[in-house]
């Protein structure tokens, strides 16, 4: 409440009626009501009521506007000094309209008065006083965006403005077309694709990158194909993510083919990141892609992945450690104990895990697939033929690392050590 009253008070001109509050504040305005409950003041931007219990005293007087009108009426025609004094007083009281009127009266009486001309923003041009705008026009300048400038500069700015507006309109059309690409309406998707194909490539680049993560496979597929002209690092990184993470094999293949077309020497760096995934499927895709984009620099990560194959990832273990025989499948029980638990209903017949057990054959098949992928990728990246032989790959890596660091030849039978 107090902050609001103060804001109104400071927004008002110096006013004659003054309410002096008990906390020392002075609020000026024209009194509209003075009752036992409080005083209502009219201020420049509205009115405010001060409760009676906050008021120490009330002083009445004329408003600044009333003082101005009285003083202005007393000035004799041609009294330039009095007019200037009153104009400056109006400036102090923030009576802008009244100050302007007084400066104009000065100019009417004394056209060459520099103080009044300067206060009104007038300037001299070729010995003649005129407004700033008129002087700019006299110099051949034109106004554009609130600034005065040579016509050729204004034309450039106008062209840039129109270009920006055009780009914004095209960007909105592109966004709308991408939204329609995921429509259930086949005709709407076809029209959207046709519209996008007709838009210059540079206008589509950023929307394409954004929509590579779109939920719609149709949209992602379009984006992969549309990235052809954009052989750029950020586009390569986005496509590598599609190779590793996309659930659609068609999109993964298309992204791989696009990367192959670009043939960037650093593609493998983005691909090998997938070897650190908690998902076996992503790790296998990374290894398979490294066959397409081989580089010896990926060997260390591949050897590490080969060493970890089959081990739990992300801190999750597939093995239960619950001592309850119901969750151990009764594997460590004597036949008599197992039979007793089955009869009591605490162990399913045959010792099956009631929560379900992993399919060992499927696990073995998945592990074989993963190991094979790592072996093939290592062979592609190094030109060697150690297959899935972890010890052979470790030995090769250690010897190569020692040689490159100047450590000399390794011992004949080094103890296998996992790469760092």
Beta strands, then each sheet from edge to edge (+ up, - down):
strand 1: 17-21
strand 2: 26-34
strand 3: 38-43
strand 4: 46-51
strand 5: 55-59
strand 6: 123-125
strand 7: 128-130
strand 8: 141-144
strand 9: 147-150
sheet 1: 4+ 3- 2+ 1- 5+
sheet 2: 6+ 7-
sheet 3: 8+ 9-
end
